[in-house]
Amino acid sequence: MAESTTAQQTFASWQKPDLDLSDAAWQSSSQGRGDVQIAFVEGFIAMRNGGSPDSPSLIFTPAEWRAFVLGAREGEFDLT
């Protein structure tokens, strides 16, 4: 089997900014309880569980967010 030439980052080298989300304008995906919320902060996209807003948020670069959304549209992710 041929070796992959795709470079992959390890978690140790994965650097995400420590964004201050305290004043973020969170947008809800729906009006339901416990839904996903997103906010646009300093050029990044933050996503959190609306039912548990104090839990950690996921931070995406614009390219990562696009890949996530495209994957979700194609059924790659189970968002239920």
All heavy atoms as a GROMACS GRO file, in nm:
protein
  612
    1MET      N    1   0.084  -0.116   0.000
    1MET     CA    2   0.000   0.000   0.000
    1MET      C    3   0.089   0.124   0.000
    1MET      O    4   0.187   0.131   0.074
    1MET     CB    5  -0.089  -0.002   0.124
    1MET     CG    6  -0.177   0.121   0.132
    1MET     SD    7  -0.276   0.129   0.283
    1MET     CE    8  -0.406   0.016   0.240
    2ALA      N    9   0.056   0.221  -0.081
    2ALA     CA   10   0.134   0.344  -0.089
    2ALA      C   11   0.113   0.430   0.035
    2ALA      O   12   0.004   0.434   0.090
    2ALA     CB   13   0.093   0.423  -0.214
    3GLU      N   14   0.219   0.498   0.074
    3GLU     CA   15   0.207   0.587   0.189
    3GLU      C   16   0.137   0.715   0.149
    3GLU      O   17   0.151   0.763   0.037
    3GLU     CB   18   0.346   0.620   0.243
    3GLU     CG   19   0.414   0.502   0.308
    3GLU     CD   20   0.545   0.543   0.371
    3GLU    OE1   21   0.554   0.656   0.421
    3GLU    OE2   22   0.638   0.461   0.367
    4SER      N   23   0.063   0.769   0.242
    4SER     CA   24  -0.009   0.894   0.216
    4SER      C   25   0.088   1.010   0.213
    4SER      O   26   0.182   1.018   0.292
    4SER     CB   27  -0.113   0.917   0.327
    4SER     OG   28  -0.171   1.044   0.312
    5THR      N   29   0.067   1.102   0.120
    5THR     CA   30   0.151   1.222   0.113
    5THR      C   31   0.084   1.341   0.179
    5THR      O   32   0.137   1.450   0.179
    5THR     CB   33   0.182   1.256  -0.034
    5THR    OG1   34   0.060   1.276  -0.104
    5THR    CG2   35   0.263   1.146  -0.100
    6THR      N   36  -0.034   1.319   0.234
    6THR     CA   37  -0.106   1.428   0.300
    6THR      C   38  -0.047   1.453   0.438
    6THR      O   39  -0.037   1.363   0.518
    6THR     CB   40  -0.256   1.392   0.315
    6THR    OG1   41  -0.308   1.360   0.187
    6THR    CG2   42  -0.333   1.507   0.376
    7ALA      N   43  -0.009   1.576   0.462
    7ALA     CA   44   0.045   1.613   0.594
    7ALA      C   45  -0.071   1.630   0.690
    7ALA      O   46  -0.171   1.692   0.657
    7ALA     CB   47   0.125   1.741   0.584
    8GLN      N   48  -0.058   1.573   0.807
    8GLN     CA   49  -0.162   1.586   0.908
    8GLN      C   50  -0.103   1.651   1.032
    8GLN      O   51   0.008   1.617   1.073
    8GLN     CB   52  -0.221   1.451   0.944
    8GLN     CG   53  -0.297   1.389   0.829
    8GLN     CD   54  -0.376   1.270   0.877
    8GLN    OE1   55  -0.398   1.252   0.995
    8GLN    NE2   56  -0.419   1.188   0.784
    9GLN      N   57  -0.178   1.745   1.089
    9GLN     CA   58  -0.133   1.808   1.211
    9GLN      C   59  -0.165   1.720   1.329
    9GLN      O   60  -0.268   1.654   1.333
    9GLN     CB   61  -0.205   1.942   1.231
    9GLN     CG   62  -0.162   2.050   1.135
    9GLN     CD   63  -0.234   2.179   1.164
    9GLN    OE1   64  -0.353   2.181   1.186
    9GLN    NE2   65  -0.160   2.287   1.166
   10THR      N   66  -0.076   1.718   1.424
   10THR     CA   67  -0.104   1.648   1.547
   10THR      C   68  -0.172   1.747   1.642
   10THR      O   69  -0.162   1.868   1.625
   10THR     CB   70   0.025   1.596   1.612
   10THR    OG1   71   0.106   1.709   1.646
   10THR    CG2   72   0.099   1.502   1.521
   11PHE      N   73  -0.240   1.694   1.743
   11PHE     CA   74  -0.307   1.782   1.838
   11PHE      C   75  -0.208   1.873   1.909
   11PHE      O   76  -0.240   1.984   1.945
   11PHE     CB   77  -0.388   1.701   1.938
   11PHE     CG   78  -0.512   1.641   1.878
   11PHE    CD1   79  -0.526   1.504   1.865
   11PHE    CD2   80  -0.613   1.722   1.832
   11PHE    CE1   81  -0.639   1.450   1.809
   11PHE    CE2   82  -0.727   1.668   1.776
   11PHE     CZ   83  -0.740   1.532   1.765
   12ALA      N   84  -0.086   1.826   1.928
   12ALA     CA   85   0.015   1.906   1.996
   12ALA      C   86   0.050   2.031   1.916
   12ALA      O   87   0.083   2.134   1.972
   12ALA     CB   88   0.139   1.823   2.023
   13SER      N   89   0.045   2.023   1.782
   13SER     CA   90   0.081   2.138   1.699
   13SER      C   91  -0.041   2.218   1.654
   13SER      O   92  -0.029   2.316   1.584
   13SER     CB   93   0.159   2.092   1.576
   13SER     OG   94   0.076   2.015   1.491
   14TRP      N   95  -0.158   2.176   1.693
   14TRP     CA   96  -0.283   2.238   1.652
   14TRP      C   97  -0.308   2.361   1.738
   14TRP      O   98  -0.334   2.351   1.856
   14TRP     CB   99  -0.394   2.136   1.666
   14TRP     CG  100  -0.526   2.176   1.612
   14TRP    CD1  101  -0.554   2.226   1.489
   14TRP    CD2  102  -0.652   2.165   1.678
   14TRP    NE1  103  -0.687   2.247   1.475
   14TRP    CE2  104  -0.750   2.210   1.590
   14TRP    CE3  105  -0.689   2.121   1.805
   14TRP    CZ2  106  -0.884   2.212   1.623
   14TRP    CZ3  107  -0.823   2.123   1.837
   14TRP    CH2  108  -0.918   2.168   1.747
   15GLN      N  109  -0.296   2.479   1.681
   15GLN     CA  110  -0.309   2.603   1.755
   15GLN      C  111  -0.438   2.675   1.718
   15GLN      O  112  -0.456   2.714   1.604
   15GLN     CB  113  -0.191   2.695   1.727
   15GLN     CG  114  -0.058   2.640   1.772
   15GLN     CD  115  -0.051   2.628   1.923
   15GLN    OE1  116  -0.097   2.714   1.996
   15GLN    NE2  117   0.006   2.518   1.970
   16LYS      N  118  -0.526   2.688   1.814
   16LYS     CA  119  -0.648   2.766   1.798
   16LYS      C  120  -0.638   2.884   1.893
   16LYS      O  121  -0.581   2.874   2.002
   16LYS     CB  122  -0.773   2.684   1.834
   16LYS     CG  123  -0.800   2.570   1.739
   16LYS     CD  124  -0.852   2.622   1.608
   16LYS     CE  125  -0.882   2.505   1.517
   16LYS     NZ  126  -0.951   2.538   1.399
   17PRO      N  127  -0.694   2.998   1.854
   17PRO     CA  128  -0.685   3.114   1.942
   17PRO      C  129  -0.772   3.096   2.066
   17PRO      O  130  -0.870   3.022   2.065
   17PRO     CB  131  -0.740   3.227   1.855
   17PRO     CG  132  -0.834   3.158   1.760
   17PRO     CD  133  -0.770   3.024   1.734
   18ASP      N  134  -0.733   3.161   2.171
   18ASP     CA  135  -0.812   3.162   2.294
   18ASP      C  136  -0.904   3.283   2.284
   18ASP      O  137  -0.870   3.392   2.330
   18ASP     CB  138  -0.720   3.171   2.416
   18ASP     CG  139  -0.797   3.157   2.545
   18ASP    OD1  140  -0.911   3.106   2.543
   18ASP    OD2  141  -0.742   3.197   2.650
   19LEU      N  142  -1.018   3.264   2.218
   19LEU     CA  143  -1.110   3.375   2.192
   19LEU      C  144  -1.194   3.408   2.315
   19LEU      O  145  -1.234   3.319   2.390
   19LEU     CB  146  -1.206   3.338   2.078
   19LEU     CG  147  -1.143   3.309   1.943
   19LEU    CD1  148  -1.249   3.266   1.843
   19LEU    CD2  149  -1.068   3.430   1.891
   20ASP      N  150  -1.220   3.536   2.334
   20ASP     CA  151  -1.311   3.580   2.439
   20ASP      C  152  -1.452   3.574   2.381
   20ASP      O  153  -1.490   3.656   2.298
   20ASP     CB  154  -1.277   3.722   2.482
   20ASP     CG  155  -1.369   3.774   2.591
   20ASP    OD1  156  -1.453   3.697   2.644
   20ASP    OD2  157  -1.359   3.894   2.624
   21LEU      N  158  -1.530   3.475   2.425
   21LEU     CA  159  -1.665   3.455   2.372
   21LEU      C  160  -1.772   3.516   2.462
   21LEU      O  161  -1.890   3.500   2.435
   21LEU     CB  162  -1.691   3.305   2.354
   21LEU     CG  163  -1.594   3.232   2.260
   21LEU    CD1  164  -1.625   3.083   2.259
   21LEU    CD2  165  -1.598   3.290   2.121
   22SER      N  166  -1.730   3.588   2.566
   22SER     CA  167  -1.826   3.641   2.663
   22SER      C  168  -1.922   3.743   2.603
   22SER      O  169  -2.036   3.753   2.647
   22SER     CB  170  -1.753   3.702   2.784
   22SER     OG  171  -1.669   3.807   2.742
   23ASP      N  172  -1.879   3.818   2.502
   23ASP     CA  173  -1.967   3.917   2.439
   23ASP      C  174  -2.009   3.875   2.298
   23ASP      O  175  -2.056   3.958   2.221
   23ASP     CB  176  -1.896   4.053   2.432
   23ASP     CG  177  -1.877   4.115   2.570
   23ASP    OD1  178  -1.964   4.093   2.658
   23ASP    OD2  179  -1.776   4.184   2.591
   24ALA      N  180  -1.991   3.749   2.265
   24ALA     CA  181  -2.025   3.701   2.131
   24ALA      C  182  -2.175   3.710   2.107
   24ALA      O  183  -2.255   3.690   2.198
   24ALA     CB  184  -1.978   3.557   2.113
   25ALA      N  185  -2.212   3.742   1.984
   25ALA     CA  186  -2.352   3.746   1.944
   25ALA      C  187  -2.389   3.607   1.889
   25ALA      O  188  -2.369   3.579   1.771
   25ALA     CB  189  -2.374   3.854   1.839
   26TRP      N  190  -2.440   3.521   1.976
   26TRP     CA  191  -2.472   3.383   1.939
   26TRP      C  192  -2.600   3.379   1.858
   26TRP      O  193  -2.697   3.444   1.891
   26TRP     CB  194  -2.485   3.297   2.064
   26TRP     CG  195  -2.355   3.279   2.134
   26TRP    CD1  196  -2.309   3.350   2.240
   26TRP    CD2  197  -2.252   3.187   2.100
   26TRP    NE1  198  -2.184   3.307   2.276
   26TRP    CE2  199  -2.146   3.207   2.192
   26TRP    CE3  200  -2.238   3.089   2.002
   26TRP    CZ2  201  -2.029   3.133   2.188
   26TRP    CZ3  202  -2.121   3.015   2.000
   26TRP    CH2  203  -2.018   3.037   2.091
   27GLN      N  204  -2.597   3.303   1.749
   27GLN     CA  205  -2.713   3.284   1.664
   27GLN      C  206  -2.759   3.140   1.675
   27GLN      O  207  -2.679   3.048   1.664
   27GLN     CB  208  -2.677   3.315   1.518
   27GLN     CG  209  -2.627   3.457   1.499
   27GLN     CD  210  -2.582   3.481   1.357
   27GLN    OE1  211  -2.630   3.419   1.264
   27GLN    NE2  212  -2.488   3.573   1.340
   28SER      N  213  -2.887   3.123   1.696
   28SER     CA  214  -2.944   2.990   1.714
   28SER      C  215  -2.977   2.927   1.580
   28SER      O  216  -3.021   2.995   1.486
   28SER     CB  217  -3.069   3.000   1.800
   28SER     OG  218  -3.124   2.874   1.823
   29SER      N  219  -2.958   2.797   1.571
   29SER     CA  220  -2.992   2.725   1.448
   29SER      C  221  -3.142   2.708   1.434
   29SER      O  222  -3.192   2.686   1.325
   29SER     CB  223  -2.923   2.590   1.445
   29SER     OG  224  -2.970   2.509   1.552
   30SER      N  225  -3.215   2.713   1.544
   30SER     CA  226  -3.360   2.702   1.543
   30SER      C  227  -3.413   2.759   1.673
   30SER      O  228  -3.336   2.806   1.757
   30SER     CB  229  -3.404   2.556   1.528
   30SER     OG  230  -3.372   2.485   1.645
   31GLN      N  231  -3.540   2.752   1.692
   31GLN     CA  232  -3.600   2.801   1.816
   31GLN      C  233  -3.613   2.692   1.920
   31GLN      O  234  -3.665   2.715   2.029
   31GLN     CB  235  -3.737   2.864   1.787
   31GLN     CG  236  -3.730   2.985   1.696
   31GLN     CD  237  -3.640   3.094   1.752
   31GLN    OE1  238  -3.644   3.126   1.870
   31GLN    NE2  239  -3.556   3.150   1.667
   32GLY      N  240  -3.567   2.571   1.891
   32GLY     CA  241  -3.579   2.459   1.982
   32GLY      C  242  -3.484   2.468   2.100
   32GLY      O  243  -3.381   2.534   2.095
   33ARG      N  244  -3.518   2.402   2.206
   33ARG     CA  245  -3.433   2.399   2.325
   33ARG      C  246  -3.316   2.305   2.301
   33ARG      O  247  -3.330   2.195   2.250
   33ARG     CB  248  -3.515   2.349   2.444
   33ARG     CG  249  -3.437   2.351   2.572
   33ARG     CD  250  -3.529   2.319   2.689
   33ARG     NE  251  -3.452   2.320   2.812
   33ARG     CZ  252  -3.416   2.212   2.878
   33ARG    NH1  253  -3.452   2.093   2.835
   33ARG    NH2  254  -3.345   2.221   2.988
   34GLY      N  255  -3.197   2.348   2.340
   34GLY     CA  256  -3.080   2.263   2.328
   34GLY      C  257  -3.018   2.260   2.190
   34GLY      O  258  -2.938   2.174   2.160
   35ASP      N  259  -3.054   2.356   2.106
   35ASP     CA  260  -3.001   2.354   1.969
   35ASP      C  261  -2.859   2.408   1.963
   35ASP      O  262  -2.802   2.458   2.059
   35ASP     CB  263  -3.092   2.432   1.875
   35ASP     CG  264  -3.108   2.579   1.915
   35ASP    OD1  265  -3.062   2.617   2.024
   35ASP    OD2  266  -3.166   2.654   1.836
   36VAL      N  267  -2.801   2.398   1.847
   36VAL     CA  268  -2.665   2.446   1.822
   36VAL      C  269  -2.670   2.597   1.800
   36VAL      O  270  -2.759   2.649   1.735
   36VAL     CB  271  -2.606   2.376   1.698
   36VAL    CG1  272  -2.474   2.438   1.657
   36VAL    CG2  273  -2.591   2.228   1.725
   37GLN      N  274  -2.570   2.666   1.855
   37GLN     CA  275  -2.556   2.809   1.834
   37GLN      C  276  -2.418   2.836   1.777
   37GLN      O  277  -2.322   2.767   1.809
   37GLN     CB  278  -2.570   2.884   1.967
   37GLN     CG  279  -2.707   2.870   2.029
   37GLN     CD  280  -2.715   2.939   2.164
   37GLN    OE1  281  -2.616   2.945   2.238
   37GLN    NE2  282  -2.832   2.990   2.198
   38ILE      N  283  -2.411   2.939   1.690
   38ILE     CA  284  -2.282   2.980   1.634
   38ILE      C  285  -2.263   3.129   1.655
   38ILE      O  286  -2.359   3.205   1.670
   38ILE     CB  287  -2.268   2.943   1.484
   38ILE    CG1  288  -2.374   3.016   1.400
   38ILE    CG2  289  -2.275   2.794   1.462
   38ILE    CD1  290  -2.348   3.007   1.251
   39ALA      N  291  -2.137   3.169   1.656
   39ALA     CA  292  -2.100   3.310   1.665
   39ALA      C  293  -1.977   3.333   1.579
   39ALA      O  294  -1.892   3.245   1.564
   39ALA     CB  295  -2.072   3.349   1.810
   40PHE      N  296  -1.970   3.451   1.522
   40PHE     CA  297  -1.855   3.491   1.440
   40PHE      C  298  -1.770   3.586   1.524
   40PHE      O  299  -1.816   3.694   1.561
   40PHE     CB  300  -1.902   3.557   1.311
   40PHE     CG  301  -1.989   3.466   1.229
   40PHE    CD1  302  -2.127   3.468   1.241
   40PHE    CD2  303  -1.932   3.374   1.142
   40PHE    CE1  304  -2.207   3.383   1.168
   40PHE    CE2  305  -2.012   3.287   1.068
   40PHE     CZ  306  -2.149   3.292   1.081
   41VAL      N  307  -1.649   3.544   1.557
   41VAL     CA  308  -1.563   3.619   1.647
   41VAL      C  309  -1.422   3.628   1.590
   41VAL      O  310  -1.358   3.523   1.568
   41VAL     CB  311  -1.560   3.553   1.787
   41VAL    CG1  312  -1.471   3.632   1.883
   41VAL    CG2  313  -1.699   3.537   1.844
   42GLU      N  314  -1.375   3.748   1.567
   42GLU     CA  315  -1.238   3.773   1.523
   42GLU      C  316  -1.196   3.687   1.403
   42GLU      O  317  -1.085   3.635   1.398
   42GLU     CB  318  -1.140   3.753   1.640
   42GLU     CG  319  -1.164   3.847   1.756
   42GLU     CD  320  -1.068   3.824   1.871
   42GLU    OE1  321  -0.956   3.773   1.847
   42GLU    OE2  322  -1.105   3.857   1.984
   43GLY      N  323  -1.285   3.668   1.308
   43GLY     CA  324  -1.253   3.592   1.188
   43GLY      C  325  -1.268   3.442   1.202
   43GLY      O  326  -1.237   3.368   1.110
   44PHE      N  327  -1.314   3.395   1.316
   44PHE     CA  328  -1.336   3.253   1.341
   44PHE      C  329  -1.484   3.228   1.365
   44PHE      O  330  -1.561   3.320   1.389
   44PHE     CB  331  -1.256   3.206   1.464
   44PHE     CG  332  -1.108   3.210   1.444
   44PHE    CD1  333  -1.037   3.325   1.474
   44PHE    CD2  334  -1.039   3.100   1.395
   44PHE    CE1  335  -0.899   3.331   1.455
   44PHE    CE2  336  -0.902   3.105   1.376
   44PHE     CZ  337  -0.832   3.220   1.406
   45ILE      N  338  -1.524   3.101   1.357
   45ILE     CA  339  -1.661   3.061   1.385
   45ILE      C  340  -1.658   2.974   1.509
   45ILE      O  341  -1.584   2.875   1.515
   45ILE     CB  342  -1.724   2.984   1.266
   45ILE    CG1  343  -1.728   3.073   1.140
   45ILE    CG2  344  -1.865   2.940   1.301
   45ILE    CD1  345  -1.611   3.060   1.052
   46ALA      N  346  -1.737   3.012   1.608
   46ALA     CA  347  -1.749   2.934   1.731
   46ALA      C  348  -1.883   2.864   1.729
   46ALA      O  349  -1.984   2.922   1.687
   46ALA     CB  350  -1.737   3.025   1.853
   47MET      N  351  -1.887   2.740   1.775
   47MET     CA  352  -2.011   2.664   1.781
   47MET      C  353  -2.024   2.606   1.921
   47MET      O  354  -1.926   2.556   1.977
   47MET     CB  355  -2.010   2.552   1.676
   47MET     CG  356  -2.138   2.471   1.672
   47MET     SD  357  -2.147   2.355   1.534
   47MET     CE  358  -2.027   2.233   1.580
   48ARG      N  359  -2.146   2.615   1.976
   48ARG     CA  360  -2.168   2.562   2.110
   48ARG      C  361  -2.306   2.497   2.119
   48ARG      O  362  -2.391   2.517   2.034
   48ARG     CB  363  -2.156   2.671   2.216
   48ARG     CG  364  -2.271   2.770   2.215
   48ARG     CD  365  -2.255   2.872   2.324
   48ARG     NE  366  -2.370   2.962   2.327
   48ARG     CZ  367  -2.379   3.068   2.406
   48ARG    NH1  368  -2.280   3.098   2.487
   48ARG    NH2  369  -2.487   3.144   2.405
   49ASN      N  370  -2.324   2.422   2.225
   49ASN     CA  371  -2.452   2.360   2.257
   49ASN      C  372  -2.538   2.466   2.325
   49ASN      O  373  -2.505   2.510   2.435
   49ASN     CB  374  -2.430   2.239   2.349
   49ASN     CG  375  -2.557   2.170   2.389
   49ASN    OD1  376  -2.666   2.224   2.375
   49ASN    ND2  377  -2.544   2.051   2.443
   50GLY      N  378  -2.646   2.506   2.262
   50GLY     CA  379  -2.733   2.609   2.318
   50GLY      C  380  -2.798   2.567   2.448
   50GLY      O  381  -2.833   2.651   2.531
   51GLY      N  382  -2.816   2.438   2.469
   51GLY     CA  383  -2.875   2.388   2.592
   51GLY      C  384  -2.778   2.387   2.708
   51GLY      O  385  -2.818   2.374   2.823
   52SER      N  386  -2.651   2.401   2.677
   52SER     CA  387  -2.547   2.402   2.780
   52SER      C  388  -2.440   2.506   2.740
   52SER      O  389  -2.328   2.471   2.706
   52SER     CB  390  -2.486   2.263   2.792
   52SER     OG  391  -2.391   2.259   2.892
   53PRO      N  392  -2.477   2.635   2.742
   53PRO     CA  393  -2.386   2.738   2.689
   53PRO      C  394  -2.255   2.753   2.764
   53PRO      O  395  -2.161   2.812   2.711
   53PRO     CB  396  -2.469   2.866   2.697
   53PRO     CG  397  -2.579   2.838   2.792
   53PRO     CD  398  -2.602   2.689   2.789
   54ASP      N  399  -2.244   2.700   2.884
   54ASP     CA  400  -2.118   2.708   2.958
   54ASP      C  401  -2.020   2.597   2.922
   54ASP      O  402  -1.905   2.599   2.966
   54ASP     CB  403  -2.144   2.707   3.109
   54ASP     CG  404  -2.216   2.834   3.155
   54ASP    OD1  405  -2.195   2.940   3.092
   54ASP    OD2  406  -2.292   2.827   3.252
   55SER      N  407  -2.065   2.500   2.843
   55SER     CA  408  -1.975   2.393   2.801
   55SER      C  409  -1.878   2.448   2.697
   55SER      O  410  -1.902   2.554   2.638
   55SER     CB  411  -2.055   2.275   2.745
   55SER     OG  412  -2.126   2.314   2.630
   56PRO      N  413  -1.768   2.380   2.672
   56PRO     CA  414  -1.668   2.430   2.576
   56PRO      C  415  -1.727   2.448   2.436
   56PRO      O  416  -1.815   2.373   2.394
   56PRO     CB  417  -1.561   2.321   2.576
   56PRO     CG  418  -1.578   2.249   2.705
   56PRO     CD  419  -1.724   2.256   2.736
   57SER      N  420  -1.676   2.547   2.368
   57SER     CA  421  -1.717   2.574   2.230
   57SER      C  422  -1.614   2.519   2.133
   57SER      O  423  -1.495   2.513   2.166
   57SER     CB  424  -1.729   2.726   2.208
   57SER     OG  425  -1.826   2.781   2.292
   58LEU      N  426  -1.659   2.480   2.018
   58LEU     CA  427  -1.569   2.439   1.910
   58LEU      C  428  -1.533   2.564   1.830
   58LEU      O  429  -1.620   2.646   1.802
   58LEU     CB  430  -1.635   2.337   1.818
   58LEU     CG  431  -1.674   2.204   1.882
   58LEU    CD1  432  -1.754   2.121   1.782
   58LEU    CD2  433  -1.551   2.129   1.926
   59ILE      N  434  -1.408   2.578   1.795
   59ILE     CA  435  -1.361   2.693   1.718
   59ILE      C  436  -1.316   2.644   1.580
   59ILE      O  437  -1.236   2.550   1.571
   59ILE     CB  438  -1.244   2.765   1.788
   59ILE    CG1  439  -1.280   2.801   1.932
   59ILE    CG2  440  -1.201   2.888   1.707
   59ILE    CD1  441  -1.395   2.897   1.947
   60PHE      N  442  -1.368   2.707   1.475
   60PHE     CA  443  -1.336   2.671   1.337
   60PHE      C  444  -1.272   2.790   1.265
   60PHE      O  445  -1.314   2.904   1.287
   60PHE     CB  446  -1.463   2.636   1.258
   60PHE     CG  447  -1.537   2.516   1.306
   60PHE    CD1  448  -1.633   2.526   1.406
   60PHE    CD2  449  -1.514   2.391   1.249
   60PHE    CE1  450  -1.705   2.415   1.448
   60PHE    CE2  451  -1.585   2.279   1.291
   60PHE     CZ  452  -1.680   2.291   1.391
   61THR      N  453  -1.177   2.763   1.178
   61THR     CA  454  -1.133   2.864   1.083
   61THR      C  455  -1.241   2.867   0.974
   61THR      O  456  -1.321   2.774   0.963
   61THR     CB  457  -0.997   2.828   1.019
   61THR    OG1  458  -1.014   2.710   0.940
   61THR    CG2  459  -0.888   2.811   1.122
   62PRO      N  460  -1.244   2.971   0.890
   62PRO     CA  461  -1.343   2.971   0.781
   62PRO      C  462  -1.333   2.848   0.691
   62PRO      O  463  -1.435   2.792   0.651
   62PRO     CB  464  -1.311   3.100   0.706
   62PRO     CG  465  -1.258   3.191   0.813
   62PRO     CD  466  -1.175   3.100   0.901
   63ALA      N  467  -1.212   2.802   0.661
   63ALA     CA  468  -1.195   2.683   0.576
   63ALA      C  469  -1.247   2.558   0.645
   63ALA      O  470  -1.312   2.473   0.583
   63ALA     CB  471  -1.049   2.666   0.538
   64GLU      N  472  -1.220   2.545   0.775
   64GLU     CA  473  -1.270   2.430   0.851
   64GLU      C  474  -1.422   2.432   0.858
   64GLU      O  475  -1.486   2.328   0.848
   64GLU     CB  476  -1.212   2.430   0.992
   64GLU     CG  477  -1.064   2.399   0.997
   64GLU     CD  478  -1.004   2.427   1.134
   64GLU    OE1  479  -1.056   2.512   1.210
   64GLU    OE2  480  -0.902   2.364   1.164
   65TRP      N  481  -1.479   2.550   0.878
   65TRP     CA  482  -1.625   2.562   0.886
   65TRP      C  483  -1.689   2.521   0.753
   65TRP      O  484  -1.786   2.448   0.751
   65TRP     CB  485  -1.665   2.706   0.922
   65TRP     CG  486  -1.813   2.723   0.933
   65TRP    CD1  487  -1.894   2.790   0.846
   65TRP    CD2  488  -1.899   2.671   1.035
   65TRP    NE1  489  -2.024   2.783   0.889
   65TRP    CE2  490  -2.030   2.712   1.004
   65TRP    CE3  491  -1.876   2.595   1.149
   65TRP    CZ2  492  -2.138   2.677   1.084
   65TRP    CZ3  493  -1.984   2.562   1.229
   65TRP    CH2  494  -2.113   2.603   1.196
   66ARG      N  495  -1.630   2.566   0.643
   66ARG     CA  496  -1.683   2.530   0.510
   66ARG      C  497  -1.678   2.379   0.492
   66ARG      O  498  -1.775   2.318   0.447
   66ARG     CB  499  -1.602   2.601   0.401
   66ARG     CG  500  -1.643   2.562   0.261
   66ARG     CD  501  -1.567   2.644   0.157
   66ARG     NE  502  -1.576   2.591   0.024
   66ARG     CZ  503  -1.685   2.591  -0.052
   66ARG    NH1  504  -1.795   2.643  -0.007
   66ARG    NH2  505  -1.682   2.538  -0.173
   67ALA      N  506  -1.567   2.317   0.528
   67ALA     CA  507  -1.555   2.172   0.515
   67ALA      C  508  -1.656   2.100   0.604
   67ALA      O  509  -1.717   2.001   0.562
   67ALA     CB  510  -1.413   2.127   0.550
   68PHE      N  511  -1.678   2.150   0.724
   68PHE     CA  512  -1.775   2.091   0.815
   68PHE      C  513  -1.916   2.099   0.757
   68PHE      O  514  -1.989   2.001   0.753
   68PHE     CB  515  -1.769   2.161   0.951
   68PHE     CG  516  -1.877   2.117   1.046
   68PHE    CD1  517  -1.868   1.996   1.112
   68PHE    CD2  518  -1.989   2.196   1.069
   68PHE    CE1  519  -1.967   1.955   1.200
   68PHE    CE2  520  -2.089   2.157   1.156
   68PHE     CZ  521  -2.078   2.035   1.222
   69VAL      N  522  -1.953   2.218   0.710
   69VAL     CA  523  -2.089   2.237   0.655
   69VAL      C  524  -2.109   2.153   0.530
   69VAL      O  525  -2.212   2.088   0.514
   69VAL     CB  526  -2.116   2.387   0.628
   69VAL    CG1  527  -2.244   2.407   0.550
   69VAL    CG2  528  -2.121   2.464   0.759
   70LEU      N  529  -2.011   2.152   0.441
   70LEU     CA  530  -2.024   2.070   0.319
   70LEU      C  531  -2.034   1.922   0.354
   70LEU      O  532  -2.114   1.849   0.294
   70LEU     CB  533  -1.907   2.096   0.224
   70LEU     CG  534  -1.905   2.233   0.157
   70LEU    CD1  535  -1.777   2.250   0.076
   70LEU    CD2  536  -2.028   2.254   0.071
   71GLY      N  537  -1.955   1.878   0.449
   71GLY     CA  538  -1.963   1.738   0.493
   71GLY      C  539  -2.098   1.706   0.553
   71GLY      O  540  -2.155   1.599   0.528
   72ALA      N  541  -2.152   1.798   0.632
   72ALA     CA  542  -2.283   1.776   0.694
   72ALA      C  543  -2.391   1.769   0.587
   72ALA      O  544  -2.482   1.685   0.595
   72ALA     CB  545  -2.313   1.888   0.794
   73ARG      N  546  -2.383   1.854   0.487
   73ARG     CA  547  -2.483   1.852   0.379
   73ARG      C  548  -2.480   1.721   0.302
   73ARG      O  549  -2.581   1.676   0.251
   73ARG     CB  550  -2.459   1.969   0.284
   73ARG     CG  551  -2.501   2.100   0.341
   73ARG     CD  552  -2.480   2.211   0.241
   73ARG     NE  553  -2.516   2.339   0.298
   73ARG     CZ  554  -2.479   2.454   0.247
   73ARG    NH1  555  -2.406   2.459   0.138
   73ARG    NH2  556  -2.516   2.566   0.306
   74GLU      N  557  -2.362   1.662   0.292
   74GLU     CA  558  -2.346   1.537   0.218
   74GLU      C  559  -2.373   1.415   0.307
   74GLU      O  560  -2.359   1.302   0.263
   74GLU     CB  561  -2.206   1.529   0.158
   74GLU     CG  562  -2.182   1.632   0.051
   74GLU     CD  563  -2.039   1.634   0.001
   74GLU    OE1  564  -1.958   1.552   0.048
   74GLU    OE2  565  -2.009   1.719  -0.084
   75GLY      N  566  -2.411   1.440   0.432
   75GLY     CA  567  -2.444   1.330   0.521
   75GLY      C  568  -2.325   1.270   0.594
   75GLY      O  569  -2.336   1.164   0.657
   76GLU      N  570  -2.211   1.338   0.589
   76GLU     CA  571  -2.091   1.286   0.654
   76GLU      C  572  -2.102   1.291   0.806
   76GLU      O  573  -2.040   1.212   0.876
   76GLU     CB  574  -1.970   1.368   0.609
   76GLU     CG  575  -1.838   1.314   0.661
   76GLU     CD  576  -1.719   1.390   0.605
   76GLU    OE1  577  -1.727   1.444   0.493
   76GLU    OE2  578  -1.618   1.395   0.675
   77PHE      N  579  -2.183   1.383   0.859
   77PHE     CA  580  -2.197   1.400   1.002
   77PHE      C  581  -2.340   1.374   1.044
   77PHE      O  582  -2.433   1.414   0.974
   77PHE     CB  583  -2.158   1.542   1.044
   77PHE     CG  584  -2.019   1.579   1.004
   77PHE    CD1  585  -1.995   1.656   0.892
   77PHE    CD2  586  -1.911   1.538   1.080
   77PHE    CE1  587  -1.867   1.691   0.855
   77PHE    CE2  588  -1.782   1.572   1.044
   77PHE     CZ  589  -1.759   1.648   0.931
   78ASP      N  590  -2.359   1.311   1.156
   78ASP     CA  591  -2.492   1.292   1.212
   78ASP      C  592  -2.513   1.405   1.311
   78ASP      O  593  -2.453   1.407   1.419
   78ASP     CB  594  -2.502   1.157   1.282
   78ASP     CG  595  -2.638   1.133   1.341
   78ASP    OD1  596  -2.729   1.216   1.320
   78ASP    OD2  597  -2.656   1.031   1.410
   79LEU      N  598  -2.595   1.501   1.275
   79LEU     CA  599  -2.615   1.620   1.358
   79LEU      C  600  -2.735   1.605   1.452
   79LEU      O  601  -2.778   1.704   1.511
   79LEU     CB  602  -2.634   1.742   1.269
   79LEU     CG  603  -2.516   1.775   1.178
   79LEU    CD1  604  -2.548   1.892   1.087
   79LEU    CD2  605  -2.392   1.804   1.259
   80THR      N  606  -2.786   1.485   1.470
   80THR     CA  607  -2.901   1.469   1.560
   80THR      C  608  -2.858   1.449   1.701
   80THR      O  609  -2.748   1.416   1.733
   80THR     CB  610  -2.987   1.349   1.517
   80THR    OG1  611  -2.905   1.231   1.519
   80THR    CG2  612  -3.045   1.372   1.380
   0.00000   0.00000   0.00000
